[in-house]
Amino acid sequence: MKSRAACLLALPLFVFFLLNAGCGYHTAGHAVQLPENVKTIAIPAFKNETLTYRIEQMLTASVVREFTSRTHYRILNDPSEDADATLRGTVLSTTASPLTYDTATGRAASVLVVVSMKVTLTDRNGKVLYQNPAYLFREQYEVSQDLTSFFEEDSPAFRRLSQDFARTLVANILEGF
């Protein structure tokens, strides 16, 4: 009799777990949130409101490469009537600040680069499909202390930051965050 009572008590718990199994989680990249009529996305060169040379070109190229490699959308470089949607971005600010110092020389040993961006994806009628006015990305790099083999590390740091930004942006657009 005790085993029958235990089974009756366990049954509601079993049903609860059975009904909730698999809820709340999904595999990244499978929940495309863009309308089905979007097949072509124009990604014109981002605007640069900073003094950082060519940062907008690096960011735009990374986003185009990420869309091309991760999605089935056809990508155009210029906005046109052929595009179902247009992704526009603006680099709002870039800063490079010393993070640590070499105690022997007093020179910067590492630098933190910070880039602030805004992006908007609109359909051909101007309806906003996705926007984020406050992307903020950081990348740290070490400064060479040997002047004979000095290598300027800020360009590779901006390149790494651009790739991180592109991965995050495309994921956010596809996942609808």
C-alpha positions as CSV (number, residue, x, y, z in Angstrom):
1,M,0.0,0.0,0.0
2,K,2.9,2.4,0.8
3,S,4.4,2.0,-2.7
4,R,1.0,2.8,-4.3
5,A,0.8,6.0,-2.2
6,A,4.3,6.9,-3.1
7,C,3.5,6.4,-6.8
8,L,0.4,8.6,-6.5
9,L,2.5,11.4,-4.9
10,A,5.3,11.1,-7.4
11,L,2.9,11.2,-10.4
12,P,2.2,14.9,-10.3
13,L,5.9,15.7,-10.0
14,F,6.7,13.4,-12.9
15,V,4.0,15.1,-15.1
16,F,5.4,18.6,-14.1
17,F,8.9,17.7,-15.2
18,L,7.7,16.0,-18.4
19,L,5.7,19.1,-19.4
20,N,8.5,21.5,-18.6
21,A,11.3,19.5,-20.2
22,G,13.0,21.5,-22.9
23,C,11.2,24.8,-22.1
24,G,13.2,28.0,-21.9
25,Y,16.3,27.1,-23.8
26,H,17.2,27.1,-27.5
27,T,20.3,26.7,-29.6
28,A,22.0,30.0,-30.6
29,G,21.6,30.9,-34.2
30,H,18.3,29.1,-34.8
31,A,15.8,31.8,-33.7
32,V,15.9,34.2,-36.6
33,Q,13.8,37.2,-35.7
34,L,13.9,39.1,-39.0
35,P,10.8,39.1,-41.2
36,E,10.7,36.3,-43.8
37,N,10.6,38.9,-46.7
38,V,14.1,40.1,-45.8
39,K,16.5,38.3,-48.2
40,T,18.9,41.2,-49.0
41,I,20.6,43.5,-46.5
42,A,22.5,46.6,-47.5
43,I,25.4,47.5,-45.2
44,P,26.8,50.8,-46.3
45,A,30.1,52.1,-44.7
46,F,29.5,53.1,-41.1
47,K,29.8,56.8,-40.2
48,N,32.8,57.8,-38.1
49,E,32.3,60.7,-35.7
50,T,35.8,60.1,-34.1
51,L,39.4,60.9,-35.0
52,T,40.4,57.3,-35.1
53,Y,41.6,56.6,-38.7
54,R,39.5,54.0,-40.6
55,I,37.8,52.5,-37.6
56,E,34.5,52.7,-39.5
57,Q,35.9,50.7,-42.4
58,M,37.2,48.0,-40.0
59,L,33.9,47.7,-38.2
60,T,31.9,47.7,-41.5
61,A,34.1,45.0,-43.0
62,S,33.8,42.8,-39.9
63,V,30.0,43.1,-39.9
64,V,29.8,42.2,-43.6
65,R,32.1,39.3,-43.2
66,E,30.1,38.0,-40.2
67,F,26.8,38.3,-42.0
68,T,28.2,36.6,-45.1
69,S,29.7,33.7,-43.1
70,R,26.9,33.1,-40.6
71,T,23.7,33.8,-42.6
72,H,22.0,33.2,-45.9
73,Y,21.3,36.9,-46.5
74,R,22.6,38.5,-49.7
75,I,24.7,41.5,-48.6
76,L,25.0,44.7,-50.6
77,N,27.6,47.5,-49.9
78,D,25.4,50.4,-50.9
79,P,21.7,51.1,-50.0
80,S,19.5,50.6,-53.0
81,E,16.0,49.7,-54.1
82,D,17.2,46.0,-54.2
83,A,17.8,45.9,-50.4
84,D,15.0,44.5,-48.3
85,A,16.7,46.1,-45.2
86,T,19.5,48.5,-44.5
87,L,21.9,48.3,-41.6
88,R,23.5,51.7,-40.6
89,G,26.1,52.2,-38.0
90,T,27.9,55.2,-36.4
91,V,31.1,55.1,-34.4
92,L,30.3,57.6,-31.7
93,S,33.6,57.6,-29.7
94,T,36.9,55.8,-29.3
95,T,39.2,56.1,-26.4
96,A,42.6,54.6,-25.5
97,S,43.6,54.8,-21.8
98,P,46.6,53.4,-20.1
99,L,45.5,50.6,-17.9
100,T,48.8,49.5,-16.2
101,Y,52.2,51.1,-16.0
102,D,55.8,49.7,-16.0
103,T,57.1,50.5,-12.5
104,A,60.7,50.8,-13.8
105,T,60.1,53.2,-16.7
106,G,56.8,54.8,-15.7
107,R,55.5,54.1,-19.2
108,A,52.2,52.5,-20.0
109,A,52.4,48.7,-20.0
110,S,48.9,48.0,-21.2
111,V,46.2,50.1,-22.8
112,L,42.4,49.8,-22.8
113,V,40.7,50.7,-26.1
114,V,36.9,51.5,-25.8
115,V,34.6,52.0,-28.8
116,S,31.0,53.3,-28.6
117,M,28.6,52.6,-31.5
118,K,25.0,52.9,-32.5
119,V,23.3,50.7,-35.1
120,T,19.9,50.6,-36.7
121,L,18.4,48.0,-39.1
122,T,15.4,49.3,-41.0
123,D,13.3,47.7,-43.7
124,R,12.7,49.4,-47.1
125,N,9.7,51.2,-45.7
126,G,11.7,52.7,-42.8
127,K,10.3,50.5,-40.1
128,V,13.0,49.8,-37.5
129,L,13.7,46.0,-37.3
130,Y,16.5,46.3,-34.8
131,Q,18.4,49.1,-33.1
132,N,20.9,49.6,-30.3
133,P,22.0,53.2,-29.6
134,A,24.6,52.2,-27.1
135,Y,27.0,49.4,-28.1
136,L,30.2,49.6,-26.0
137,F,33.2,47.4,-26.7
138,R,36.5,47.1,-25.0
139,E,39.9,45.6,-25.9
140,Q,43.1,45.5,-24.0
141,Y,46.6,45.3,-25.4
142,E,50.1,45.2,-24.1
143,V,52.6,47.9,-25.0
144,S,56.0,46.7,-26.1
145,Q,58.7,48.0,-23.7
146,D,61.5,47.1,-26.1
147,L,62.0,50.1,-28.4
148,T,64.1,48.2,-30.9
149,S,61.3,45.7,-31.7
150,F,58.4,48.2,-31.0
151,F,55.2,47.2,-32.7
152,E,52.1,49.4,-32.6
153,E,49.4,47.1,-31.1
154,D,46.4,49.4,-31.4
155,S,45.4,48.3,-34.9
156,P,45.3,44.6,-34.1
157,A,43.4,45.6,-30.9
158,F,40.8,47.5,-33.0
159,R,40.6,44.5,-35.4
160,R,39.9,42.1,-32.5
161,L,37.3,44.6,-31.1
162,S,35.7,44.8,-34.6
163,Q,35.4,41.1,-34.8
164,D,33.8,40.9,-31.3
165,F,31.4,43.7,-32.2
166,A,30.4,42.0,-35.5
167,R,29.8,38.6,-33.8
168,T,27.7,40.2,-31.1
169,L,25.7,42.4,-33.5
170,V,24.8,39.6,-35.9
171,A,23.8,37.4,-33.0
172,N,21.7,40.1,-31.5
173,I,19.9,40.8,-34.8
174,L,19.3,37.1,-35.4
175,E,18.2,36.3,-31.9
176,G,16.1,39.5,-31.5
177,F,17.8,40.9,-28.4
